[in-house]
């Protein structure tokens, strides 16, 4: 049973989204404008969230005029989740609590989480049983499957320029047949 507190007990309810270690390297990042487009936010939001410490880039922060922030895949994922929570009316104060918790997780752990909110508090569910318990209690109003947001980002992130924090080259992602068919269908 899910207790009336945010972020329930972990379990292995969902399979990892990246079982073959195909998720992006921790040194590969995206500059601010690309992170904004991938996450669906404005540069003004990104800048404000970085300056206030809500979501600071984990690869490289800006150091004075002309320097570029570099956001990791996980950072971009959290940006997308924050945008969705804001769109549903969750307060920035409650989002900060959720983001602090998400920061402590690895990418594989995040793929196992579904976030629910009653408009005030954000709850974490990691198994179907926890989701049912939360919904039966009448607390859940909407949910965000983090693995779904990861799939969305994974499907489009390769379209944006990436760079390595260590100055190395970034290998281009080879598009598989299914991705190519989806892109063709979407663009006509």
C-alpha positions as CSV (number, residue, x, y, z in Angstrom):
1,X,0.0,0.0,0.0
2,X,1.2,3.5,-0.8
3,X,1.5,5.7,2.2
4,X,0.4,9.4,2.2
5,X,3.9,10.6,1.6
6,X,5.6,11.5,-1.6
7,X,8.0,9.0,-3.3
8,X,7.1,5.5,-2.3
9,X,9.2,2.4,-1.8
10,X,11.3,1.2,-4.8
11,X,10.5,-2.0,-6.6
12,X,11.3,-3.6,-9.9
13,X,7.8,-3.2,-11.4
14,X,9.0,-2.0,-14.9
15,X,11.8,-3.1,-17.1
16,X,14.7,-0.8,-17.7
17,X,14.3,1.4,-20.8
18,X,17.9,1.0,-21.8
19,X,18.7,-2.6,-21.1
20,X,21.8,-2.7,-23.4
21,X,23.6,0.4,-22.1
22,X,22.5,2.3,-25.2
23,X,21.6,5.4,-23.3
24,X,23.8,8.4,-23.8
25,X,27.3,8.7,-22.3
26,X,27.5,10.8,-19.2
27,X,30.0,13.1,-20.9
28,X,27.7,13.8,-23.9
29,X,25.6,16.8,-23.5
30,X,23.4,19.4,-25.2
31,X,23.7,23.1,-25.2
32,X,20.9,25.3,-23.8
33,X,19.0,26.0,-27.1
34,X,19.0,22.2,-28.0
35,X,17.9,21.2,-24.4
36,X,15.0,23.7,-24.7
37,X,13.8,22.3,-28.0
38,X,14.1,18.7,-26.8
39,X,12.2,19.4,-23.5
40,X,9.7,21.8,-25.0
41,X,10.5,24.8,-22.8
42,X,11.7,28.3,-23.5
43,X,15.2,29.5,-23.1
44,X,14.0,32.0,-20.5
45,X,12.6,29.1,-18.4
46,X,15.8,27.1,-18.8
47,X,17.9,30.1,-17.7
48,X,15.7,30.9,-14.7
49,X,15.7,27.2,-13.6
50,X,19.5,27.1,-13.9
51,X,20.1,30.4,-12.0
52,X,17.7,29.4,-9.2
53,X,19.2,25.9,-8.9
54,X,16.0,24.0,-9.9
55,X,17.8,22.2,-12.7
56,X,21.4,23.0,-13.1
57,X,23.3,21.4,-16.0
58,X,25.3,18.4,-14.6
59,X,28.0,18.4,-17.3
60,X,29.0,22.0,-17.6
61,X,27.7,25.2,-16.0
62,X,28.0,28.6,-17.4
63,X,31.0,30.6,-16.1
64,X,30.6,34.2,-17.3
65,X,29.7,35.7,-20.6
66,X,30.1,33.5,-23.6
67,X,30.3,30.2,-21.8
68,X,27.8,27.5,-22.7
69,X,25.9,25.3,-20.3
70,X,25.9,21.6,-21.2
71,X,22.9,19.4,-20.2
72,X,23.1,15.6,-19.9
73,X,20.4,13.3,-21.2
74,X,19.1,13.0,-17.6
75,X,19.0,16.8,-17.2
76,X,16.9,17.1,-20.4
77,X,14.6,14.3,-19.1
78,X,14.1,16.2,-15.8
79,X,13.5,19.4,-17.7
80,X,10.7,17.7,-19.7
81,X,9.2,16.3,-16.5
82,X,9.3,19.7,-14.8
83,X,7.5,21.2,-17.8
84,X,4.8,18.6,-17.6
85,X,4.3,19.1,-13.9
86,X,4.1,22.9,-14.4
87,X,1.6,22.4,-17.2
88,X,-0.7,20.4,-14.9
89,X,-0.6,23.1,-12.2
90,X,1.9,21.7,-9.6
91,X,3.6,24.5,-7.7
92,X,7.2,25.2,-8.3
93,X,7.9,24.6,-4.6
94,X,6.5,21.0,-4.9
95,X,8.3,20.5,-8.1
96,X,11.6,21.4,-6.4
97,X,11.0,18.6,-3.9
98,X,10.3,16.1,-6.7
99,X,13.4,17.3,-8.7
100,X,15.6,16.9,-5.6
101,X,14.5,13.3,-5.4
102,X,14.9,12.6,-9.1
103,X,18.5,13.9,-9.0
104,X,19.4,11.1,-6.7
105,X,18.4,8.5,-9.2
106,X,20.3,7.0,-12.1
107,X,18.8,7.0,-15.6
108,X,17.9,3.3,-15.3
109,X,16.1,4.0,-12.0
110,X,14.1,6.8,-13.5
111,X,12.8,4.5,-16.2
112,X,11.0,2.6,-13.5
113,X,9.1,5.5,-12.0
114,X,5.6,6.9,-12.7
115,X,4.9,10.3,-11.0
116,X,1.4,11.1,-9.9
117,X,0.0,14.3,-8.4
118,X,-3.2,15.4,-6.8
119,X,-2.3,19.0,-7.9
120,X,-0.5,19.6,-4.6
121,X,1.9,16.8,-3.8
122,X,3.9,14.7,-6.2
123,X,3.9,10.9,-5.5
124,X,6.3,8.3,-6.9
125,X,5.0,4.8,-7.9
126,X,7.4,2.1,-9.0
127,X,5.0,-0.8,-9.4
128,X,1.5,-1.4,-10.8
129,X,0.3,-2.2,-7.2
130,X,1.4,1.2,-5.9
131,X,-0.5,2.9,-8.8
132,X,-3.7,1.0,-8.0
133,X,-3.3,1.8,-4.3
134,X,-2.8,5.4,-5.0
135,X,-5.8,5.6,-7.4
136,X,-8.0,3.7,-5.0
137,X,-7.2,6.2,-2.3
138,X,-8.6,8.9,-4.5
139,X,-5.4,10.9,-4.4
140,X,-4.1,10.6,-7.9
141,X,-5.3,13.1,-10.5
142,X,-2.7,12.6,-13.3
143,X,0.4,10.7,-13.9
144,X,3.6,11.0,-15.8
145,X,5.3,7.8,-16.9
146,X,9.0,8.8,-16.8
147,X,9.8,5.9,-19.2
148,X,7.4,7.5,-21.7
149,X,9.2,10.8,-21.5
150,X,12.5,9.0,-22.0
151,X,11.2,7.3,-25.1
152,X,10.0,10.7,-26.5
153,X,13.4,12.3,-25.8
154,X,15.3,9.2,-27.2
155,X,13.3,9.4,-30.4
156,X,14.2,13.0,-31.1
157,X,17.5,13.8,-29.3
158,X,19.6,12.4,-32.1
159,X,18.3,15.2,-34.3
160,X,20.2,17.8,-32.2
161,X,23.9,18.6,-32.0
162,X,25.6,17.0,-29.1
163,X,29.1,17.6,-27.7
164,X,31.4,15.8,-25.3
165,X,32.6,17.6,-22.2
166,X,36.0,16.2,-22.7
167,X,36.3,17.6,-26.2
168,X,36.1,14.2,-27.9
169,X,33.9,13.5,-30.9
170,X,30.3,12.3,-30.6
171,X,29.5,9.3,-32.7
172,X,26.3,9.9,-34.8
173,X,23.4,7.7,-33.9
174,X,22.5,5.2,-36.6
175,X,18.8,5.3,-37.2
176,X,17.1,1.9,-37.1
177,X,14.4,0.9,-39.6
178,X,11.5,1.4,-37.2
179,X,12.7,5.0,-36.3
180,X,13.1,5.7,-40.0
181,X,9.6,4.5,-40.8
182,X,8.1,6.6,-37.9
183,X,10.0,9.7,-39.1
184,X,8.8,9.2,-42.7
185,X,5.2,8.7,-41.6
186,X,5.3,11.8,-39.3
187,X,6.8,14.0,-42.0
188,X,4.6,12.7,-44.8
